[in-house]
Amino acid sequence: MAKLSKKEALDFHTQGRPGKIAVVPTKPLTSQRDLSLAYSPGVAEPCMEIYRDPSAVYRYTARGNLV
């Protein structure tokens, strides 16, 4: 691995928007209905499916995308 200079590292971290990771929606959230489906009360249905079948966690959550 190439040696990195302090200046190079500091310059990298000041370019563009602050931070390295952004959180963006994976579902459309353009209406009150969308928010109700994504959160309360809509989120209860996937929660109940996961309760009945724990392997469903990969189908209904970000669990499979985590490092």
C-alpha positions in Angstrom: 0.0 0.0 0.0 1.3 3.4 -0.9 2.2 5.8 1.9 -0.3 8.5 2.4 0.7 12.0 3.4 -1.0 14.0 6.1 -1.8 16.7 3.6 -3.3 14.3 1.2 -5.5 12.7 3.9 -6.7 16.1 5.1 -7.4 17.4 1.6 -9.4 14.3 0.8 -11.6 14.8 3.9 -12.4 18.5 3.0 -13.5 17.9 -0.6 -17.2 18.0 -1.5 -19.9 17.5 1.2 -18.7 16.7 4.7 -18.7 13.0 5.7 -18.2 9.9 3.7 -21.6 8.1 3.8 -25.1 9.4 3.0 -28.4 7.9 4.0 -31.0 7.9 1.3 -34.4 6.3 1.1 -34.7 3.0 -0.7 -38.5 3.3 -1.1 -40.5 6.2 -2.5 -41.5 8.5 0.4 -43.6 11.2 -1.4 -46.9 11.1 0.4 -48.4 10.6 3.8 -49.5 7.1 2.6 -45.9 6.2 1.8 -44.8 7.3 5.3 -47.6 5.3 6.9 -46.6 2.2 4.9 -42.9 2.7 5.8 -43.4 3.5 9.5 -46.5 3.3 11.7 -48.8 1.5 11.2 -47.4 -0.2 8.0 -44.2 -1.4 9.6 -46.2 -3.7 12.0 -46.9 -6.2 9.2 -43.2 -7.0 8.3 -42.4 -7.1 12.1 -45.1 -9.7 12.6 -43.8 -11.8 9.6 -40.2 -11.6 11.1 -41.6 -12.7 14.4 -43.3 -15.7 12.8 -40.3 -16.5 10.5 -37.0 -15.0 11.7 -35.4 -15.7 8.3 -37.8 -13.1 6.8 -35.5 -10.4 8.4 -33.5 -10.5 5.2 -36.6 -9.9 3.0 -38.0 -7.0 5.0 -35.0 -5.2 6.4 -31.5 -3.9 5.6 -30.0 -6.8 7.5 -28.5 -8.4 4.4 -26.8 -5.1 3.4 -24.9 -4.6 6.6 -21.1 -5.0 6.8 
